[in-house]
Amino acid sequence: QVQLVESGGGLVQAGGSLRLSCTATGSIFSANSMSWYRQAPGKQRDLVAKTYAGGLVYADSVKGRFTISRDNARKTVYLQMNTLEPEDTAIYYCNMVIRGVDFWGRGTQVTVSS
């Protein structure tokens, strides 16, 4: 049974930084892709960043500010978020595709105050 555990969310002022982490527990093989999504109140869940065999993908709104990275040995994906803006406020969800199956974390709240 695979579970994804996120950490690193919190409250930060505009212009500040946070680093999110997501670690997979359980007996798994390497993930095909690791991603971060976010969902603001009243909005749909959108892709923020993704790392997979084909490279890296970022939402236009975070390019140049966020960096996704992964540590396969630790089964962990990170999201370094710099120059945060109030518009980045949302619940951030970790996603991993493992052997064709989607797994999701429970989410971690990121709040950016102006």
C-alpha positions as CSV (number, residue, x, y, z in Angstrom):
1,Q,0.0,0.0,0.0
2,V,1.5,3.3,-1.1
3,Q,0.9,6.5,0.8
4,L,2.2,9.9,0.1
5,V,3.0,12.2,3.0
6,E,3.4,15.9,2.4
7,S,5.1,18.5,4.6
8,G,6.4,22.0,4.5
9,G,3.3,24.1,4.0
10,G,2.5,27.1,6.2
11,L,2.0,30.8,6.4
12,V,4.5,33.1,4.7
13,Q,4.6,36.8,3.7
14,A,4.7,37.8,0.1
15,G,8.2,37.5,-1.3
16,G,9.1,34.7,1.0
17,S,10.0,31.1,0.3
18,L,8.8,27.6,1.3
19,R,9.9,24.1,0.4
20,L,7.4,21.4,0.2
21,S,8.3,17.7,0.5
22,C,6.4,14.6,-0.4
23,T,7.6,11.1,0.5
24,A,6.2,7.9,-0.6
25,T,5.9,5.1,1.9
26,G,5.3,1.4,1.3
27,S,6.8,-1.0,-1.0
28,I,7.0,0.6,-4.4
29,F,9.1,0.7,-7.5
30,S,10.3,4.0,-9.0
31,A,7.6,6.4,-9.9
32,N,7.0,7.2,-13.6
33,S,6.2,10.8,-12.7
34,M,6.1,13.0,-9.6
35,S,4.0,16.2,-9.6
36,W,2.6,19.0,-7.5
37,Y,-0.9,20.3,-8.0
38,R,-2.7,23.0,-6.2
39,Q,-6.3,24.0,-5.5
40,A,-7.4,27.4,-4.4
41,P,-10.9,27.8,-2.8
42,G,-13.6,27.6,-5.4
43,K,-11.2,26.7,-8.2
44,Q,-10.2,23.4,-9.9
45,R,-7.0,21.5,-9.1
46,D,-4.3,22.6,-11.4
47,L,-0.8,21.3,-12.2
48,V,2.0,23.3,-10.7
49,A,5.0,21.3,-11.7
50,K,5.9,17.8,-12.9
51,T,9.1,15.8,-13.2
52,Y,9.1,12.7,-15.5
53,A,11.3,10.9,-18.0
54,G,10.6,13.5,-20.6
55,G,11.8,16.3,-18.4
56,L,10.2,19.1,-16.3
57,V,6.9,20.9,-16.8
58,Y,5.9,24.1,-15.0
59,A,2.7,26.1,-15.0
60,D,3.3,29.5,-16.6
61,S,2.4,31.3,-13.4
62,V,5.3,29.7,-11.4
63,K,8.0,29.6,-14.0
64,G,11.2,31.2,-12.7
65,R,9.9,31.1,-9.1
66,F,9.3,27.4,-8.3
67,T,11.6,24.4,-8.8
68,I,10.6,20.8,-8.7
69,S,13.2,18.1,-7.9
70,R,13.2,14.5,-6.9
71,D,15.3,12.1,-4.9
72,N,14.5,8.6,-6.1
73,A,16.5,6.9,-3.3
74,R,14.4,8.7,-0.7
75,K,11.2,8.3,-2.8
76,T,10.7,12.0,-2.3
77,V,9.7,14.9,-4.5
78,Y,10.3,18.5,-3.5
79,L,8.9,21.9,-4.6
80,Q,11.0,24.9,-3.8
81,M,8.8,28.0,-3.9
82,N,10.5,31.4,-4.0
83,T,9.1,34.9,-4.4
84,L,5.7,33.7,-3.2
85,E,2.7,35.8,-4.1
86,P,-0.8,35.9,-2.5
87,E,-2.1,34.2,-5.6
88,D,-0.1,31.2,-4.7
89,T,-2.3,30.6,-1.7
90,A,-3.9,27.1,-2.1
91,I,-3.8,23.5,-0.9
92,Y,-0.8,21.8,-2.5
93,Y,-1.2,18.1,-3.4
94,C,1.5,15.7,-4.3
95,N,0.9,13.2,-7.1
96,M,2.9,10.2,-8.2
97,V,2.2,7.7,-11.0
98,I,3.6,4.3,-10.0
99,R,3.2,1.5,-12.5
100,G,0.4,3.3,-14.2
101,V,-1.5,4.0,-11.0
102,D,-2.2,7.5,-9.6
103,F,-1.5,8.2,-6.0
104,W,-2.3,11.4,-4.1
105,G,-1.3,13.0,-0.9
106,R,-3.8,14.6,1.4
107,G,-2.5,18.1,0.7
108,T,-0.7,20.8,2.6
109,Q,-1.9,24.3,3.0
110,V,0.2,27.2,1.7
111,T,-1.0,30.7,2.7
112,V,0.8,33.8,1.4
113,S,-0.1,37.1,3.1
114,S,0.2,40.4,1.4
